[in-house]
Amino acid sequence: MAKENQSLTTEFILKGLTDHPVLKTLLFLVFLTIYLITMVGNLGLVALIFMERHLHTSMYFFLGNLALMDFCCSSAVTPKMLQNLFSKDRMISLYECMVQFYFLCLAETADCFLLAAMAYDRYVAICKPLQYHTMMSKKLCIQMTIGAYIASNLHSMIHVGLLLRLTFCRSSQIDHFFCDILPLYRLSCTDPYINELMIYIFSMPIQIITIATVLTSYVYILFTVFKMKSREGRGKALSTCASHFLSISIFYICLLMYIRPFEEGDKDIPVAIFYTTVIPLLNPFIYSLRNKEVINVLKKIMRTYNILKQT
């Protein structure tokens, strides 16, 4: 009877980042600035790649999709976080929770596949340059991207669907600033063993396959670069990989730090902030500031703008 009389939770309270009034204002301004720059940077990069024919290559095709997913990742978390900094109740419904986690999971999974595709693209460009346009055809790039989105969508739907089997009655407070799946498991009255098992069954192969693709690609790239006799050739080859290598290193370091035992709680929050808000902010700058083609296109746009302004 006691079990029957337990009230099931359909709304949650997000703990958020802080309750200190001064810190709330400071954090609101910081994260609002980060979000606005992230939107402009990522959507601007997508628009630049779409409009400029010179950037219609496989590398920039994947980069445009990566920027789109970074925007999706940041938008899934940041607006609600900003709202809750000045909200009294900080409530979120179970279904809002599921939607938020769905888009975050979709974006993060797609990022894994897209970064792996970009690593393969760099491998073909450096190790098999004469076959590059044949191997990395427009049709193959579209197929790889569609495959990444389908796999990411299925992966998200599986985990969101499995949340429906759980009942929540222990507490209504989520010890996080967004609806992550692991804090929800801690609130479940139903044993989340199956859900946790599915994370390992579906998430681990994705991580293993994508990381293996990246590592294999870079091993072959390094072997090819070290065989080059020209120092200028080695420098040029490594410079084409520098932005991608930096981006993928930051992404996977944060991801591996976040995938830890289920009982860990507040320790996840700094890492979660980094991979949901900071990485989407950094990627457009990593790829733009270190990329001569993008810089040249931006200079061209600025010159055109100045000419139009003067006339």
Buried (B, 14 or more C-beta within 10 A) or exposed (E): EEEEEEEEBEBBBBBBBEEEEEEBEEBBEEBBEBBEBBBEBBBBBBEBBEEBEEBEBBBBBBBBBBBBBBBBBBBBBBBBBBEBBEEEEBEBEBEBBBBBBBBBBBBBBBBBBBBBBBBBBBBBBBBBEEEBEEBBEEEBBEEBBEEBBEBBBEBBEBBBEBBEEBBBBEEBBBBBBBBBBBBBBBBBBEEBEEBBEBBEEBBEEBBEBBBEBBEBBBEBBBEBBEEBEEEEEBEEBBEBBEBBBBBBEBBBEBBEBBBEEBEEEEEBBEBBBBBBBBBBBBBBEBBBEBBEBBEEBBEEEEEEEEEEEEE
